[in-house]
């Protein structure tokens, strides 16, 4: 419901009331009672950013004149009655469960009719200044960041149902917030006296105590404390039992051996670097994510058969099994929740279900496309195979040792599981040995001869064998042909989430495991790379595809190899050399053709998204376990696929997909089709022509766009920014903008979006081989410019559009640019809603067109190098 409709709904409370919007997210109602309604708080950033400062300013100005302040936080309404220096805090339990704007109307009506039922919020958790200054209390509500981590009731019920299965008596919610998970847990285990909650924000603890106290949870079981104090340190010895912890918080009543059930919906973010002195026996960057710290700490306080459930963004799966879960705690279920479950988070949510057990069962994967009955959803989590009974769920079980990237693919499409679970042979099985070719450039400081490698004392794990000159007179390569070793930190940087351009960070991370490698980074690499015109970091970068190297992890037996001309169509991921020794019944030529189809290109991009495309030209070795459908395809199918190469048009890619599916037995088609859908984030690039025409009409003033921008369009945009690598750096910014738009805060949306057009094009420049940097102009001033296969030009939207668009789209985008300039310079028209919808439609067209251009670039690169 639009904000305008909310105002109309509130107006019906009393005809005498006057409703006004002070600023985004703040309404003032003047009537028999004077109320401030604060219904939208910024979810991230310090208090002086993202609109919070203006909200607080308006509240300060108006607070002394109001009778009530109503604040919506995490599905809870907090009523503050009185003035800034004299007020009472009340909690309204009947309105829990996700406050929407229209739901304020009955609350206001209750105030006006003196029928409001409130429950005093215990002030014991509040600081003295919070008790005496309501503005400070509002700041606490903001700093709690409650809205961001609100857990919907049905999600909380599913999580609690998982952890409580069996005879379980004790439960703790390690990130309580306003208690939705905790309340669901009490309902499941029915042992309120054995339930605890922890949060470091007093307001959140007060809300939780007010709610849980009604159910019998002792007041002293809601702890206002830093959870990491309770478990000492999430990176400490994972074998330390719970009763050995000695935090300042009194936990004498906690179960000695740990908890039966642990729940948590932790905040997300990157942790700051820690000193190596604090962790002498660990890679200091082992756990770099805040949410992973909470998971690690929560798992450590599980008892011998305890279960845990944590709600994380989908990218939280990375490194979860290897670095986060303590020994003895197994990952049992991964549950992908509907994308609409946490609209304010802006990431695909999932539930991570764990158990302390020695049994090594298969991992259950469940994907809920929408919410169904809670009982049915709980049943699917416990038995993934039962998910197929419902039209809102898919489920499967897989080997828990599958790579995380594969598991993420299967979470999106469980029906594709057979492709990854040995129904098809793998590349490793159809070849006896695989070598890898890539372009490493002439970065001398990264290359070591055998004698230099020995003298360096650097561990062998940081060296990769390199054959700089391919033998022209023989078809086999052995370890005798190795001439150099590449100082290779790719895996180390990736596994530890390090910034490859931060020499100090990488050196510090290396210092606890290899002092020689750390010294080489800080004393040799850093000075040499810093002196270059372009910053390169600790990884060698490629040069154009000329004279590629053959790079192998190890050569244990002779490898047959053959060259593919770099200008030919049959090029595997821009490679120039492929080393394959195939079994007799498999044709290397057929294998090459299949691996070049759009399906396998997408599988490669999806399975290995963190590879540096400019550095790695061929990635055979990581694909060893990739399923190969080659035995299912006929020679006729291969002929069709070969004729369609290089798949540089939408038609050729679509035809290739159809050819592969038609060439399979009918029983295999659903599996391969599901895989296509799971790994095709760029498949929706086409089809924006209708939007261009609608946008042209709008800009020309020939029609209206009301009802044109619907929720489906917003969801498409959100999905695009989550799945397309091009927009990775802008994902959070765009998610926040779309959230602002969905809340009808049009003025804020327009201001934020106006700055994104140039930014997205800037990302495109940098992703496709161009440069963006500050350059000195004729006047001696430093200005931001871009260079794209030509001279440096000022970084302006007009020049960027001229560079990258043409035809009808160029004309339309020029009109968009003019409207964008009006917005950026404050020349807003009278109707913010119409302007916002116009800009969102333009943004929709623009991003799809940009992806289309990017996809064309990727296709062109595959055949030009």
C-alpha positions in Angstrom: 0.0 0.0 0.0 1.3 3.4 -0.9 2.1 6.0 1.7 -0.8 8.1 0.3 -3.2 5.3 1.1 -1.8 5.1 4.6 -2.4 8.8 5.1 -6.0 8.3 4.0 -6.5 5.3 6.3 -5.1 7.3 9.2 -7.4 10.3 8.3 -10.4 8.0 9.0 -9.4 7.6 12.6 -10.7 11.1 13.3 -11.8 13.7 10.8 -10.2 16.4 13.0 -6.7 15.0 12.5 -4.2 16.5 10.2 -1.6 14.1 8.7 1.7 15.4 7.4 4.9 13.7 6.2 7.9 15.4 8.0 10.5 13.3 6.2 11.0 9.9 4.7 9.6 7.4 7.3 8.2 10.0 9.7 4.5 11.0 9.9 3.0 13.6 12.2 -0.7 13.3 13.2 -2.3 16.4 14.9 -5.7 15.9 16.5 -7.2 14.9 19.9 -3.8 13.3 20.5 -0.6 14.3 18.7 1.4 11.4 17.4 4.7 10.8 15.7 4.9 7.6 13.6 8.4 6.5 12.8 7.8 3.6 10.4 11.1 3.3 8.4 14.6 3.3 9.8 17.7 3.2 7.8 19.1 -0.3 8.0 22.8 0.3 7.7 25.5 3.0 8.2 26.3 5.4 11.0 23.6 7.7 12.4 24.5 10.6 10.2 24.0 8.8 7.0 21.2 7.4 4.8 18.5 9.8 6.0 18.7 8.9 9.7 20.0 12.3 10.7 17.1 14.2 9.1 14.6 11.8 10.8 16.2 12.4 14.1 16.2 16.2 13.5 12.5 16.2 12.8 11.8 14.0 15.8 13.8 16.3 18.1 11.9 19.3 16.8 8.4 17.8 17.3 8.9 15.5 20.3 8.1 18.0 23.0 4.6 18.6 21.4 3.4 15.0 21.0 1.5 12.7 23.2 2.9 9.5 21.7 5.8 8.3 19.5 5.1 5.0 17.7 8.3 3.3 16.4 8.1 0.2 14.2 11.1 -2.1 14.9 11.5 -5.7 13.9 7.8 -6.4 13.6 7.2 -4.8 17.0 5.5 -1.5 17.8 7.2 0.5 20.6 5.0 3.3 22.1 6.8 6.1 23.9 4.3 8.3 25.7 5.1 11.8 27.0 7.8 14.2 26.2 11.5 14.1 25.8 12.1 14.5 29.5 9.0 12.7 30.8 7.8 9.5 29.1 6.7 5.9 29.6 7.8 3.1 27.3 5.2 0.5 26.3 5.4 -2.6 24.1 2.3 -3.7 22.1 2.4 -7.5 21.9 -0.8 -7.9 19.8 0.9 -6.3 16.8 3.9 -8.6 16.5 4.7 -10.4 13.2 6.0 -7.9 10.6 4.5 -4.4 10.8 3.3 -3.1 7.5 2.3 0.6 7.0 -1.5 0.0 7.0 -1.2 -1.7 10.4 -0.5 1.6 12.0 -4.0 2.7 11.4 -5.7 0.4 14.0 -3.0 1.2 16.5 -3.6 4.9 16.1 -7.4 4.2 16.3 -6.9 2.4 19.6 -5.0 5.3 21.0 -7.8 7.8 20.0 -10.5 5.5 21.4 -8.6 4.8 24.7 -8.7 1.0 24.0 -4.9 0.6 23.5 -3.6 -2.4 25.5 0.0 -1.9 26.3 2.6 -3.8 28.3 5.3 -1.9 30.1 8.7 -2.5 28.7 11.1 -3.4 31.5 13.6 -0.6 31.9 16.3 -2.7 33.6 18.1 -3.3 30.3 18.2 0.4 29.4 21.1 2.6 30.3 20.4 5.6 32.5 20.6 8.0 29.6 18.1 5.9 27.6 15.7 6.0 30.5 15.9 9.7 30.8 16.1 10.8 27.2 13.7 9.4 24.6 15.9 10.6 21.7 18.7 8.4 23.1 16.2 5.6 23.2 15.4 6.1 19.6 19.1 6.1 18.8 19.3 2.7 20.5 16.5 1.4 18.4 18.4 2.5 15.4 21.7 1.1 16.5 20.1 -2.2 17.3 19.6 -2.6 13.6 16.6 -4.7 14.5 14.6 -4.3 11.3 17.4 -5.8 9.2 17.5 -9.0 11.2 13.8 -9.5 11.9 12.8 -13.2 11.5 9.3 -13.8 10.1 7.2 -16.0 12.3 6.9 -18.9 9.8 10.7 -19.0 9.3 11.2 -18.9 13.1 8.8 -21.9 13.5 10.6 -23.9 10.9 14.0 -23.2 12.5 12.7 -24.0 16.0 11.0 -27.2 14.7 14.3 -28.5 13.3 16.4 -27.9 16.4 13.8 -29.2 18.8 13.2 -32.6 17.1 13.5 -35.4 19.7 13.6 -35.0 23.4 15.2 -31.7 24.0 14.9 -29.4 27.0 17.3 -26.5 26.7 17.5 -23.7 24.1 19.4 -20.5 23.5 18.9 -17.8 20.9 22.4 -16.2 20.5 21.1 -13.1 18.5 17.8 -12.5 20.2 16.7 -9.2 18.7 13.0 -8.9 19.7 12.7 -12.6 20.3 10.9 -14.1 17.3 13.2 -17.2 17.2 13.2 -17.5 21.0 9.4 -17.4 21.2 9.1 -20.1 18.5 11.6 -22.2 20.4 9.6 -21.9 23.6 6.5 -23.1 21.7 8.4 -26.2 20.5 10.3 -27.4 23.5 7.7 -26.3 26.1 10.4 -25.8 28.7 10.4 -22.1 29.2 12.5 -22.3 32.4 15.4 -23.7 30.2 15.3 -21.0 27.5 17.9 -18.2 27.3 18.4 -15.3 25.0 21.5 -13.1 24.3 21.7 -9.7 22.7 24.0 -6.8 23.2 21.3 -4.1 22.8 19.3 -3.2 25.9 16.2 -2.2 24.0 16.1 -5.6 22.2 16.5 -7.4 25.4 13.7 -5.4 27.0 11.3 -6.3 24.2 12.2 -9.9 24.3 11.8 -10.1 28.1 8.3 -8.5 27.8 7.3 -11.1 25.2 8.9 -14.2 26.7 8.0 -13.3 30.3 4.3 -14.0 29.4 5.4 -17.6 28.4 7.3 -18.3 31.6 10.9 -17.5 30.6 12.7 -16.1 33.7 13.7 -12.5 33.4 17.3 -13.2 34.2 17.5 -15.6 31.3 17.5 -12.7 28.8 21.1 -11.5 28.9 22.2 -8.1 27.7 25.7 -9.2 26.8 28.2 -9.7 24.0 27.7 -13.3 22.9 31.4 -13.7 22.2 32.2 -13.0 25.8 30.1 -15.9 26.7 32.0 -18.3 24.5 35.3 -16.4 25.2 36.3 -16.2 21.5 34.7 -17.8 18.5 38.2 -18.6 17.2 39.4 -20.3 20.3 40.0 -24.1 20.8 36.9 -25.7 19.3 37.3 -28.7 21.6 36.9 -26.6 24.7 33.7 -27.7 26.6 31.1 -25.2 27.4 31.6 -25.4 31.2 35.2 -24.2 30.8 34.1 -20.8 29.5 34.6 -18.0 32.0 33.0 -14.8 30.7 32.1 -11.8 32.9 28.4 -12.5 32.3 26.9 -14.8 35.0 26.1 -18.1 33.2 26.1 -20.3 36.3 22.6 -21.6 35.5 23.5 -22.6 31.9 23.5 -26.4 31.3 27.0 -27.6 32.0 27.5 -29.7 28.9 26.0 -27.2 26.6 22.6 -26.7 25.0 20.2 -29.1 23.2 19.2 -26.3 20.8 20.9 -23.2 19.5 19.2 -20.6 17.2 20.5 -17.5 15.6 19.9 -15.0 12.9 23.2 -13.1 13.1 24.1 -9.8 11.6 26.3 -10.0 8.6 29.6 -8.2 7.7 33.3 -8.6 7.3 35.4 -8.8 10.4 38.4 -6.6 11.0 41.9 -8.1 10.8 43.1 -9.7 14.0 46.7 -9.9 15.3 48.6 -13.0 14.5 49.9 -12.9 18.1 46.4 -13.7 19.3 46.2 -16.9 17.2 49.7 -18.3 16.8 48.5 -21.7 15.5 45.8 -20.6 13.1 45.6 -18.8 9.8 44.4 -15.5 11.2 41.9 -14.9 8.5 40.3 -18.3 8.9 37.0 -16.7 9.9 36.6 -13.3 8.3 32.8 -13.0 8.4 30.8 -11.8 11.4 28.0 -14.2 10.7 30.5 -17.1 10.6 31.8 -16.0 14.0 28.3 -16.4 15.4 27.8 -19.8 13.8 31.2 -21.0 15.1 30.4 -19.7 18.6 26.9 -21.2 18.5 28.1 -24.6 17.5 30.7 -24.6 20.3 28.0 -24.5 22.9 26.0 -27.4 21.5 25.9 -30.5 23.8 26.8 -34.0 22.5 23.7 -34.4 20.4 22.7 -30.7 20.1 21.2 -29.2 17.1 21.6 -25.6 15.7 19.9 -23.6 13.1 21.3 -20.3 11.7 19.7 -17.9 9.2 22.3 -16.6 6.8 22.6 -15.1 3.3 23.2 -17.6 0.6 26.8 -16.5 0.2 27.4 -17.5 3.8 27.9 -21.1 2.7 31.3 -20.3 1.5 34.0 -21.7 3.8 31.3 -22.8 6.2 32.2 -26.5 6.3 36.0 -26.1 6.0 36.7 -23.2 8.4 33.7 -22.5 10.4 32.0 -25.6 11.8 34.0 -27.1 14.8 35.1 -30.7 14.7 32.2 -33.0 15.5 29.5 -30.6 14.2 28.0 -31.7 10.9 26.1 -29.7 8.4 22.8 -31.6 8.0 20.4 -29.4 6.0 20.6 -26.3 3.8 17.2 -24.7 3.2 16.8 -21.9 0.6 13.9 -19.6 1.7 11.7 -17.6 -0.6 13.4 -14.5 -1.9 10.6 -12.4 -0.3 11.3 -13.8 3.2 13.7 -11.0 4.1 13.1 -8.1 1.7 15.2 -5.7 3.7 18.3 -7.8 3.7 18.8 -7.8 -0.1 20.3 -11.3 -0.2 18.9 -14.7 -0.8 18.2 -16.2 2.7 18.9 -19.7 3.7 18.7 -21.8 6.9 21.8 -23.7 7.9 20.9 -26.7 10.1 23.7 -28.4 12.0 24.0 -31.2 14.6 26.7 -32.4 16.8 27.1 -36.0 15.8 29.6 -38.6 14.6 27.3 -39.9 11.8 28.3 -38.8 8.3 25.0 -38.9 6.5 24.2 -37.2 3.2 23.4 -33.5 3.2 19.8 -32.5 2.6 19.0 -29.6 0.3 15.6 -27.9 0.2 14.4 -25.0 -1.9 11.2 -23.3 -1.0 9.9 -21.1 -3.9 7.2 -19.7 -1.7 5.7 -20.2 1.7 3.3 -23.1 2.2 1.9 -24.7 5.3 4.4 -24.6 8.2 3.8 -28.3 8.9 4.5 -29.2 5.3 7.6 -27.0 5.2 8.9 -28.6 8.4 8.3 -32.0 7.0 10.3 -31.2 3.9 13.2 -30.0 6.0 13.3 -33.2 8.0 12.8 -35.4 4.9 14.0 -33.6 1.7 12.5 -36.3 -0.5 9.1 -35.4 0.7 9.4 -31.9 -0.7 8.4 -33.1 -4.1 4.8 -33.6 -2.8 4.3 -29.9 -2.7 4.3 -27.4 -5.5 6.2 -24.8 -3.5 9.2 -27.0 -2.6 12.0 -29.1 -4.1 14.4 -31.3 -2.2 17.3 -33.7 -2.6 20.1 -35.3 -0.7 23.7 -35.2 -1.9 27.2 -36.2 -0.8 28.2 -33.6 1.8 31.7 -33.5 0.3 30.5 -31.8 -2.9 32.1 -28.4 -3.5 30.3 -25.4 -2.0 29.7 -23.8 -5.4 28.0 -27.0 -6.6 25.9 -27.1 -3.5 24.8 -23.5 -4.2 23.8 -24.5 -7.7 21.8 -27.4 -6.4 20.1 -25.2 -3.8 18.7 -23.2 -6.7 17.7 -26.3 -8.6 17.6 -29.6 -6.6 16.2 -31.3 -9.7 19.7 -30.9 -11.2 21.2 -33.2 -8.5 21.7 -36.2 -10.8 24.1 -34.2 -13.0 26.4 -33.7 -10.0 25.9 -37.0 -8.1 27.5 -39.6 -10.3 24.6 -40.3 -12.7 26.9 -38.9 -15.4 30.7 -39.6 -15.7 33.0 -36.7 -14.8 35.7 -35.1 -16.8 38.1 -36.9 -14.5 36.7 -40.2 -15.4 36.7 -39.7 -19.2 40.3 -38.5 -19.2 43.4 -40.1 -17.7 45.2 -36.9 -17.1 44.5 -33.2 -17.5 46.9 -30.3 -17.8 46.1 -26.6 -17.8 47.1 -23.8 -20.0 47.0 -20.1 -19.1 48.6 -16.8 -19.8 50.7 -15.6 -16.9 52.5 -12.7 -18.6 56.1 -11.7 -18.1 55.9 -10.8 -14.4 59.4 -11.8 -13.6 59.0 -11.2 -9.8 56.4 -14.0 -9.8 58.7 -16.6 -11.5 61.2 -18.8 -9.8 63.7 -21.2 -11.3 64.3 -24.5 -9.5 67.4 -23.2 -7.7 65.6 -20.0 -6.7 62.6 -21.9 -5.4 64.9 -24.0 -3.1 66.8 -21.0 -1.8 63.6 -19.0 -1.0 62.5 -21.5 1.7 58.9 -20.8 0.6 56.6 -23.8 1.0 55.9 -25.8 -2.1 52.2 -25.2 -1.6 52.7 -21.7 -2.9 54.4 -22.7 -6.2 52.8 -23.9 -9.4 54.8 -25.6 -12.1 55.1 -23.7 -15.4 56.2 -24.7 -18.9 57.0 -21.5 -20.6 57.8 -23.1 -24.0 55.5 -25.8 -25.3 57.5 -28.5 -27.1 56.8 -28.4 -30.8 58.3 -31.7 -31.8 56.3 -34.1 -29.6 52.8 -34.6 -28.4 53.5 -35.5 -24.8 54.7 -33.4 -21.9 56.4 -34.6 -18.7 57.8 -33.1 -15.6 61.2 -32.8 -17.4 59.7 -30.0 -19.4 59.0 -27.8 -16.3 61.3 -24.8 -16.5 59.7 -22.3 -14.0 57.6 -22.2 -10.9 55.0 -19.5 -10.4 54.6 -17.9 -6.9 50.9 -18.5 -6.7 48.7 -17.1 -3.9 45.3 -17.5 -5.7 43.9 -20.3 -3.5 45.3 -18.7 -0.3 43.8 -15.3 -1.1 40.5 -16.8 -2.1 40.1 -19.2 0.8 40.8 -16.5 3.4 38.8 -13.7 1.8 41.8 -11.4 1.5 42.2 -8.3 -0.6 44.7 -9.2 -3.3 45.8 -5.6 -3.5 46.5 -5.2 0.2 50.1 -6.4 0.6 50.1 -5.8 4.4 47.0 -7.9 4.9 48.3 -10.8 2.8 51.7 -10.7 4.4 50.2 -10.7 7.9 47.9 -13.6 7.0 51.0 -15.6 5.7 53.2 -14.8 8.7 51.7 -17.4 11.0 52.2 -20.3 8.4 55.1 -19.3 6.2 57.4 -16.5 7.2 59.4 -16.8 4.0 56.3 -16.3 1.8 55.2 -13.4 4.0 58.6 -11.7 3.7 58.6 -12.1 -0.1 55.2 -10.4 -0.3 56.2 -7.4 1.9 59.8 -7.0 0.9 59.8 -7.9 -2.8 56.4 -7.9 -4.3 55.0 -4.8 -2.6 57.8 -2.4 -3.6 58.0 -3.8 -7.2 54.2 -3.7 -7.8 53.7 -0.4 -6.1 56.1 1.2 -8.6 54.0 0.1 -11.6 51.6 2.4 -13.2 48.7 0.1 -12.5 48.2 -1.5 -9.2 48.3 -5.3 -9.6 48.5 -6.7 -6.0 49.9 -10.1 -5.0 48.7 -12.0 -8.0 50.3 -12.1 -11.5 48.1 -10.8 -14.2 47.8 -11.9 -17.8 49.0 -10.4 -21.0 47.1 -10.7 -24.4 46.7 -14.3 -25.6 50.1 -14.8 -27.2 52.4 -17.7 -26.4 50.4 -19.2 -23.5 52.1 -21.2 -20.8 51.2 -24.7 -19.7 50.6 -24.6 -16.0 49.9 -27.7 -14.0 49.4 -28.5 -10.3 51.5 -31.7 -10.8 52.5 -33.9 -13.7 52.5 -37.5 -12.8 52.3 -39.1 -16.2 52.7 -38.0 -19.8 49.9 -35.7 -21.0 48.9 -35.5 -24.7 48.2 -32.0 -25.7 47.1 -30.2 -28.8 46.9 -26.5 -29.7 43.7 -24.7 -30.7 44.3 -21.6 -32.9 43.3 -18.5 -30.9 41.3 -17.2 -33.8 39.3 -20.4 -34.3 35.8 -21.0 -33.0 36.4 -24.1 -30.9 38.0 -22.3 -28.0 37.4 -23.4 -24.5 37.0 -20.4 -22.2 39.5 -18.3 -24.2 42.1 -21.0 -24.0 44.9 -21.7 -26.5 46.2 -24.9 -25.1 44.4 -27.9 -23.7 46.3 -30.9 -22.4 44.1 -34.0 -22.3 44.8 -37.7 -22.4 41.5 -39.3 -23.2 40.4 -42.9 -22.9 40.2 -44.7 -26.2 36.4 -44.7 -26.5 36.1 -40.9 -26.0 36.9 -38.5 -28.8 39.0 -35.4 -27.7 37.3 -33.5 -30.5 33.8 -34.3 -29.2 34.8 -33.5 -25.7 36.2 -30.1 -26.8 33.0 -29.3 -28.7 30.8 -30.2 -25.7 32.9 -28.2 -23.2 32.5 -25.1 -25.4 28.7 -25.2 -25.4 26.8 -22.5 -23.4 25.8 -25.0 -20.8 29.4 -25.8 -19.8 30.5 -22.2 -20.1 27.7 -21.3 -17.6 28.6 -24.2 -15.4 32.2 -23.0 -15.3 31.1 -19.4 -14.5 28.7 -20.6 -11.8 31.0 -23.2 -10.2 34.1 -21.0 -10.2 32.8 -17.4 -10.0 35.9 -16.1 -8.1 38.4 -16.9 -10.8 40.1 -13.9 -12.3 39.1 -14.0 -16.0 42.0 -11.8 -17.0 44.5 -14.1 -15.2 43.2 -17.6 -15.8 42.7 -18.4 -19.4 42.0 -22.1 -19.1 40.5 -23.9 -16.2 40.5 -27.6 -16.9 41.8 -28.9 -13.5 38.9 -27.4 -11.4 36.5 -28.9 -13.8 37.7 -32.5 -13.3 34.7 -33.5 -11.3 32.2 -31.7 -13.5 29.6 -34.2 -14.9 30.0 -34.8 -18.6 26.9 -35.8 -20.6 29.0 -36.8 -23.6 28.1 -40.5 -23.7 24.4 -39.6 -24.0 24.9 -37.5 -27.1 25.0 -38.7 -30.7 27.5 -37.8 -33.4 24.6 -35.9 -35.1 24.2 -33.7 -32.0 27.9 -32.9 -31.9 27.7 -31.9 -35.6 24.9 -29.5 -34.8 26.7 -28.1 -31.8 29.9 -27.6 -33.8 28.1 -25.7 -36.5 26.5 -23.3 -34.0 29.9 -22.3 -32.5 30.9 -19.7 -31.3 27.4 -19.1 -29.8 27.7 -15.4 -30.2 24.0 -14.8 -30.7 20.9 -15.4 -28.6 19.6 -17.7 -31.3 22.7 -19.9 -31.4 22.7 -20.3 -27.6 19.0 -21.2 -27.6 19.5 -23.6 -30.4 22.5 -25.2 -28.7 20.4 -25.7 -25.6 17.6 -27.4 -27.6 20.2 -29.6 -29.4 21.6 -30.9 -26.2 18.2 -31.6 -24.7 17.0 -33.3 -27.8 20.1 -35.4 -28.0 19.5 -36.9 -24.6 17.3 -39.7 -23.5 13.9 -38.4 -22.3 14.7 -39.5 -18.7 17.8 -37.3 -18.6 16.3 -34.1 -20.1 14.7 -32.8 -16.9 18.0 -33.0 -15.0 20.0 -31.2 -17.7 17.2 -28.7 -18.2 17.1 -28.0 -14.4 20.9 -27.4 -14.5 20.5 -24.9 -17.4 18.0 -22.9 -15.3 20.2 -23.1 -12.2 23.3 -21.7 -13.8 21.9 -19.2 -16.3 21.9 -15.8 -14.6 22.6 -14.1 -17.9 19.9 -15.9 -19.8 17.4 -13.0 -19.4 19.5 -10.3 -21.1 17.3 -10.1 -24.2 13.7 -8.9 -24.4 14.0 -5.3 -23.2 12.7 -3.8 -26.4 9.2 -3.5 -25.1 10.5 -1.6 -22.1 12.4 0.7 -24.4 9.2 1.5 -26.2 7.3 2.1 -23.0 10.1 4.3 -21.7 10.2 6.3 -25.0 6.5 6.9 -24.7 6.8 8.0 -21.1 9.6 10.4 -21.8 7.7 11.9 -24.7 4.7 12.5 -22.5 2.4 10.3 -24.5 1.1 8.1 -21.8 1.1 7.2 -18.1 3.2 4.5 -16.4 1.1 4.0 -13.3 0.8 0.3 -12.7 3.5 -0.3 -15.2 6.3 -0.8 -12.7 5.1 -3.9 -10.8 6.6 -6.1 -8.1 7.7 -8.6 -10.8 10.0 -5.9 -12.3 11.5 -5.1 -9.0 12.1 -8.8 -8.3 13.8 -9.2 -11.7 16.1 -6.2 -10.9 16.9 -7.6 -7.5 17.8 -11.0 -9.0 19.9 -9.5 -11.7 22.0 -7.6 -9.2 22.4 -10.7 -7.1 23.5 -13.0 -9.9 25.4 -11.0 -12.4 29.1 -10.7 -11.6 29.2 -7.3 -13.4 27.2 -5.7 -10.6 28.8 -7.5 -7.6 30.3 -4.3 -6.2 26.9 -2.5 -6.4 24.7 -5.2 -5.1 24.1 -3.8 -1.6 23.6 -0.2 -2.9 21.0 -1.4 -5.4 19.2 -3.6 -2.9 18.9 -0.6 -0.6 17.6 1.6 -3.4 15.0 -0.9 -4.4 13.9 -1.3 -0.8 13.5 2.5 -0.6 11.4 2.4 -3.8 9.2 -0.4 -2.5 8.5 1.7 0.6 7.2 4.5 -1.6 10.0 6.8 -0.5 10.3 8.3 -4.0 12.4 11.4 -3.3 15.1 9.3 -1.7 14.9 6.7 -4.4 15.4 9.3 -7.2 18.3 11.0 -5.5 20.1 7.7 -5.0 19.4 6.2 -8.4 20.6 9.4 -10.2 24.1 8.5 -9.0 24.0 4.9 -10.2 23.9 5.2 -14.0 27.5 6.4 -14.3 28.6 4.0 -11.6 27.3 0.9 -13.5 28.9 2.1 -16.7 32.1 2.7 -14.9 31.9 -0.9 -13.6 31.4 -2.1 -17.2 34.5 -0.1 -18.4 36.7 -1.7 -15.7 35.2 -5.2 -16.3 35.8 -5.2 -20.0 39.4 -4.1 -20.1 39.1 -0.3 -19.7 40.6 2.0 -17.1 39.0 4.5 -14.7 41.4 6.8 -12.8 42.0 10.4 -11.7 43.9 12.3 -14.4 45.4 15.8 -14.4 43.6 18.1 -16.8 45.0 21.2 -18.7 44.4 23.4 -15.6 46.4 21.0 -13.4 43.3 19.7 -11.6 42.7 16.0 -10.9 39.5 14.8 -12.5 38.0 11.4 -12.9 38.4 10.0 -16.5 37.9 6.8 -18.3 39.8 5.1 -21.2 38.3 2.4 -23.3 40.4 1.3 -26.2 41.3 4.9 -27.0 42.1 8.2 -25.4 41.2 9.3 -21.9 37.8 11.0 -21.6 35.9 12.7 -18.8 33.8 10.3 -16.8 30.4 11.7 -17.7 27.2 9.9 -18.4 26.8 11.4 -21.9 30.2 10.3 -23.0 29.7 6.9 -21.6 26.4 6.4 -23.3 27.9 7.6 -26.6 30.7 5.1 -26.2 28.6 2.0 -25.5 25.1 2.4 -27.0 23.7 3.0 -30.4 20.4 3.1 -32.4 17.1 3.5 -30.7 18.5 2.6 -27.3 21.0 5.4 -27.6 18.3 8.0 -28.3 16.2 6.8 -25.4 19.1 6.7 -23.0 20.0 10.3 -23.9 16.5 11.3 -22.9 16.9 9.4 -19.6 20.2 11.2 -19.1 18.5 14.5 -19.3 15.8 13.5 -16.8 18.5 12.1 -14.6 20.4 15.4 -14.8 17.3 17.2 -13.7 17.0 15.0 -10.7 20.7 15.1 -9.9 20.6 18.9 -9.9 17.5 19.2 -7.8 15.2 20.3 -10.7 12.5 17.9 -9.6 9.0 18.0 -11.1 5.9 18.2 -9.0 4.9 14.5 -9.1 7.7 12.5 -7.3 5.9 9.2 -7.8 5.7 9.5 -11.6 9.3 10.7 -11.8 10.4 7.7 -9.6 8.5 5.2 -11.7 10.0 6.7 -14.9 13.5 6.5 -13.4 12.9 2.9 -12.2 11.7 1.9 -15.7 14.8 3.5 -17.1 16.9 1.7 -14.6 15.3 -1.6 -15.6 16.0 -1.0 -19.3 19.4 0.3 -18.6 20.6 -2.7 -16.5 19.2 -5.2 -19.0 20.8 -3.4 -21.9 24.1 -3.2 -20.0 24.0 -6.9 -19.3 23.3 -7.5 -23.0 26.3 -5.5 -23.9 28.4 -7.3 -21.3 27.2 -10.7 -22.6 28.2 -9.7 -26.2 31.6 -8.7 -24.8 32.1 -12.0 -23.1 31.1 -13.8 -26.4 33.4 -11.7 -28.4 36.3 -12.3 -26.1 35.8 -16.0 -26.4 36.5 -15.9 -30.1 39.0 -13.0 -30.4 41.7 -14.2 -28.1 
